[in-house]
Amino acid sequence: MKNPILFLLGLLFSQALLAQTAPPADLVSIKQNLNKAQVLGSVLYVAAHPDDENTRLLAYLANEEHYRTGYLALTRGDGGQNLIGTEQGELLGLIRTQELLAARRVDGAEQFFTRANDFGFSKGPDETLKIWDREKILSDVVWVIRRFRPDVIICRFPTTGEGGHGHHTASAILAQEAFTAAADPKRFPEQLKYVQVWQAKRLLWNTFNFGGANTTAPNQFKIDVGVYNPLLGKGYGEIAAESRSNHKTQGFGSAAQRGRSFEYFKTILGDAPKNSLMDGVNTTWERVNGGAAIQEGLAAIKKGFDDEHPEKSVAALVEVLKKVEKIDDPYWRGQKTKGLKE
């Protein structure tokens, strides 16, 4: 090799060019994005730590129902265990943050945090909320709700202590307070320079049966999240296992499962659902002014989509995009414009 420095520079330059070249979109992603483009609904799941989230439910909501789905972890897991290294405290929090982001890339949900510090095990919510600074963390939860604008908010834990850990109970208390505070212009008014108040339709508790505590009941609303998605070629139990297995520091790998699997919900605030989590919420394009024409356009594109020549749909998608860019709802205009451009 005549000049190793020039060779190295050339290699770095070629890698930089490759990094700027987006990989070709696959048909599954295109079809999933078309499905998602037709749905205007959002769900926010709230808990305390990385690994508290219900990955099967998140995967189902994001990929089967095509809702915009998010997980709000109040902490980054700084006080947890580390089974793969010696990092503790803030360094562990960095690792667990990346584990959460990796999990979301698998199950299709989005990830959010607050400033709450995971200081280790807490015996009760009073201690937790004092150390966290209740109002500060409540403002963070309200901020996420006002920005994300969930139609439905779901808690992993109850306010009554069955979750055991004080952080768990505190997460439910703050979610319940934020459900009301996010809609009140007198609460955290400084945020209203950037966001609007928001009232979710309902707050649910995703009841559970683990750790010796069965909080489910036959009279609770339930949905089967164990269905198989033929487009993805997987069931949501399989996707959930891949997602949850990213929590390596906690040793939370899990086996893939197929078959029926029910999730149960207890209504905490708002109207109780009867047929769907989104009862009473219009999740079609008729939700916004001028949305009917967009809905028709997307339906026609989906019906006439050619697997062997997906490029034939580009012109129609561009026309739909122009309509979306003109709607007067800034939230859905931003969300759906971004989705269509992907």
C-alpha positions in Angstrom: 0.0 0.0 0.0 1.6 3.2 -1.2 -0.1 5.7 1.1 -2.1 4.2 4.1 -3.3 7.7 5.1 -4.9 8.4 1.7 -6.4 4.9 1.8 -7.9 5.5 5.2 -9.4 8.8 4.2 -10.9 7.2 1.1 -12.4 4.5 3.2 -13.9 7.0 5.6 -15.3 9.1 2.8 -16.9 6.0 1.1 -18.5 5.0 4.5 -19.8 8.6 4.9 -21.5 8.4 1.5 -23.0 5.0 2.4 -24.3 6.4 5.7 -26.2 9.1 3.8 -27.9 6.7 1.4 -31.2 5.4 2.8 -31.8 1.7 2.4 -34.7 0.8 0.1 -38.0 0.6 1.7 -39.5 -3.0 1.9 -43.1 -3.8 0.9 -44.1 -4.7 4.5 -43.0 -1.3 5.8 -44.8 0.5 2.9 -48.0 -1.4 3.5 -47.8 -0.9 7.3 -47.3 2.8 6.7 -50.3 3.0 4.4 -52.4 1.3 7.1 -51.1 3.7 9.7 -51.7 6.7 7.5 -55.5 5.9 7.6 -55.7 5.9 11.4 -55.9 9.1 13.6 -55.7 7.8 17.2 -53.1 7.7 19.9 -52.4 5.8 23.1 -49.8 6.7 25.8 -48.7 3.9 28.3 -47.3 5.2 31.6 -45.0 3.4 34.1 -42.0 4.0 36.3 -38.9 2.2 34.8 -37.4 0.7 31.7 -38.8 -2.9 31.5 -42.2 -1.9 33.2 -43.9 -1.6 29.8 -46.2 -4.2 28.4 -44.4 -4.9 25.1 -47.1 -7.2 23.8 -49.8 -4.5 24.2 -47.5 -1.8 22.7 -46.8 -3.9 19.7 -50.5 -4.7 19.2 -51.6 -1.1 19.5 -48.9 0.2 17.1 -48.9 -2.5 14.5 -52.4 -4.0 14.6 -54.6 -1.0 15.5 -52.1 1.4 13.9 -52.5 4.0 16.7 -49.7 6.3 17.4 -48.4 4.6 20.5 -46.0 5.8 23.2 -44.4 4.6 26.4 -43.6 7.2 29.1 -41.0 5.8 31.5 -40.8 8.2 34.4 -37.2 7.2 35.1 -34.3 5.9 33.1 -33.6 3.0 35.4 -30.5 4.4 37.1 -31.1 2.5 40.3 -31.7 -0.9 38.8 -29.4 -4.0 38.5 -26.8 -4.6 35.9 -26.3 -8.2 34.8 -24.0 -7.4 31.9 -21.4 -5.0 33.3 -20.2 -2.9 36.2 -21.9 0.4 35.3 -24.2 1.9 38.0 -26.1 5.1 38.5 -26.1 7.5 35.6 -24.0 5.2 33.4 -26.5 2.4 33.9 -29.3 4.9 33.1 -27.6 5.6 29.8 -27.5 1.9 29.0 -31.1 1.3 30.0 -32.2 4.3 27.9 -30.6 2.7 24.9 -32.3 -0.6 25.8 -35.7 1.1 25.8 -35.0 2.8 22.4 -34.0 -0.5 21.0 -37.2 -2.1 22.3 -39.3 0.6 20.7 -37.6 0.0 17.3 -38.9 -3.5 17.5 -42.5 -3.0 18.8 -43.1 0.2 16.9 -44.0 2.5 19.8 -42.3 5.8 20.7 -40.3 6.5 23.9 -40.6 9.3 26.4 -39.0 10.2 29.8 -39.3 12.6 32.7 -36.6 14.0 35.0 -37.4 11.5 37.8 -34.4 9.8 39.3 -34.4 6.1 39.9 -32.9 6.1 43.4 -33.5 2.4 44.0 -36.2 0.6 45.8 -38.8 2.8 47.5 -41.3 1.4 50.1 -44.0 3.8 49.2 -45.2 6.6 47.0 -44.9 9.4 49.6 -41.2 8.8 49.9 -40.9 8.6 46.1 -42.9 11.8 45.4 -40.9 13.8 48.0 -37.5 12.7 46.6 -38.7 13.3 43.0 -40.3 16.7 43.7 -43.9 15.9 42.9 -44.8 19.1 41.0 -41.7 19.0 38.9 -42.3 15.5 37.7 -46.0 16.1 37.3 -45.2 19.0 35.0 -43.1 16.7 32.9 -46.0 14.2 32.6 -48.4 17.0 31.7 -45.9 18.2 29.1 -45.7 14.8 27.4 -49.5 14.5 27.4 -50.0 18.0 25.9 -47.4 17.3 23.2 -48.4 13.6 22.4 -52.1 14.3 22.8 -53.2 10.7 23.6 -56.8 9.8 23.2 -56.3 7.1 25.8 -53.8 6.9 28.6 -53.0 3.5 30.2 -51.2 2.9 33.5 -49.2 -0.2 34.2 -49.8 0.0 37.9 -52.6 1.1 40.3 -52.5 3.9 42.9 -53.5 1.4 45.6 -50.1 -0.3 46.0 -50.4 -3.7 44.3 -47.4 -2.8 42.2 -45.2 -3.1 45.3 -42.5 -0.6 44.4 -43.1 3.0 45.5 -42.0 4.2 42.1 -44.7 2.1 40.5 -47.5 3.5 42.7 -46.2 7.0 42.2 -46.3 6.6 38.4 -50.0 5.8 38.6 -50.7 8.7 41.0 -48.9 11.2 38.7 -50.7 9.8 35.6 -54.0 10.3 37.3 -53.2 13.8 38.3 -51.8 14.7 34.9 -55.0 13.4 33.2 -56.9 16.3 34.7 -54.0 18.8 34.9 -53.2 18.6 31.2 -56.6 19.9 30.3 -56.5 22.8 32.8 -55.0 26.0 31.5 -54.2 27.1 35.0 -51.8 24.2 35.5 -48.3 24.8 34.2 -49.4 27.8 32.0 -45.8 28.4 31.0 -46.1 25.4 28.7 -48.9 26.9 26.7 -46.5 29.1 24.7 -45.5 25.8 23.0 -48.4 23.4 23.4 -52.2 23.4 23.9 -54.2 21.9 26.8 -55.3 18.4 26.1 -58.0 16.2 27.6 -57.7 12.5 27.0 -60.9 10.4 26.6 -60.1 8.0 29.4 -57.5 6.7 31.8 -57.2 3.0 32.2 -55.3 0.6 34.4 -53.8 -2.4 32.6 -54.5 -4.9 35.3 -52.1 -7.9 35.7 -51.6 -11.4 37.1 -48.0 -11.8 38.2 -45.9 -11.8 41.3 -48.6 -13.5 43.3 -51.1 -10.7 42.6 -54.0 -11.2 40.3 -55.8 -7.9 39.7 -57.7 -9.0 36.7 -61.4 -9.8 36.8 -64.0 -11.3 34.4 -66.0 -8.0 34.4 -63.1 -5.9 33.2 -62.8 -4.8 29.6 -60.4 -7.1 27.7 -58.8 -7.4 24.3 -56.9 -10.3 22.7 -53.4 -9.1 21.8 -52.1 -12.5 20.9 -53.3 -12.4 17.3 -51.1 -13.2 14.3 -50.2 -10.5 11.8 -49.8 -12.2 8.4 -48.2 -9.1 6.9 -45.5 -9.1 9.5 -45.3 -12.9 9.6 -45.4 -12.8 13.4 -47.8 -12.9 16.3 -47.6 -10.1 18.9 -46.3 -12.5 21.5 -43.3 -13.0 19.2 -42.7 -9.3 18.6 -43.1 -8.7 22.3 -40.4 -11.2 23.1 -38.0 -9.6 20.7 -38.7 -6.2 22.2 -38.5 -7.2 25.8 -35.3 -9.2 25.2 -33.5 -5.8 24.7 -33.6 -5.3 28.5 -30.4 -7.2 28.8 -29.1 -5.4 32.0 -32.2 -6.7 33.8 -32.0 -10.2 32.3 -35.5 -9.9 31.0 -35.3 -12.0 27.8 -38.5 -13.8 27.2 -39.6 -16.7 25.0 -41.7 -16.0 21.9 -45.4 -17.0 22.2 -48.3 -17.5 19.8 -51.9 -17.9 20.5 -54.6 -16.0 22.4 -53.5 -13.7 25.1 -55.9 -11.3 26.8 -55.1 -7.9 28.4 -57.5 -6.6 31.0 -58.3 -2.9 31.8 -60.0 -1.1 34.7 -61.4 2.4 34.0 -59.9 5.0 36.4 -61.2 8.2 34.8 -63.4 9.0 31.9 -65.9 6.9 30.1 -65.5 3.1 30.3 -64.8 1.3 27.0 -67.3 -1.3 25.9 -66.2 -2.4 22.4 -62.8 -0.8 21.9 -60.2 1.2 23.7 -61.2 4.1 21.4 -64.9 4.0 22.1 -66.2 7.6 21.5 -63.1 8.6 19.6 -63.2 9.2 15.8 -60.0 7.6 14.5 -60.7 8.2 10.8 -59.8 11.2 8.7 -63.2 12.6 9.3 -61.8 13.7 12.6 -60.3 16.8 10.9 -61.8 19.3 8.4 -61.2 18.2 4.9 -60.2 14.7 6.0 -62.9 12.8 4.0 -61.1 13.4 0.7 -57.8 12.3 2.2 -59.4 9.1 3.6 -60.8 8.3 0.1 -57.5 8.9 -1.5 -55.6 6.7 0.9 -58.2 3.9 0.5 -57.9 4.0 -3.3 -54.1 3.8 -3.1 -54.3 0.8 -0.8 -56.9 -0.9 -3.0 -54.9 -0.4 -6.2 -51.4 -1.0 -4.7 -49.2 -3.1 -7.0 -46.7 -5.2 -5.0 -44.5 -5.6 -8.1 -44.6 -1.9 -9.0 -45.1 0.1 -5.9 -43.8 3.2 -7.7 -47.1 3.4 -9.5 -48.7 4.7 -6.3 -46.2 7.6 -5.9 -48.2 10.2 -7.9 -51.4 9.5 -5.9 -49.5 9.7 -2.6 -48.1 13.0 -3.6 -51.6 14.3 -4.2 -52.7 13.0 -0.8 -49.7 14.6 0.8 -50.6 18.0 -0.7 -54.1 17.7 0.9 -52.6 16.7 4.2 -50.3 19.7 4.2 -53.4 21.9 3.9 -55.5 20.6 6.8 -56.0 23.1 9.7 -55.2 20.7 12.5 -51.4 21.3 13.2 -51.0 18.1 15.2 -52.3 15.6 12.7 -50.9 17.7 9.8 -47.4 17.3 11.4 -47.9 13.6 12.2 -49.3 12.4 8.9 -47.1 14.6 6.8 -44.1 13.0 8.5 -45.5 9.5 8.0 -46.3 9.9 4.4 -42.9 11.3 3.6 -41.3 8.2 5.2 
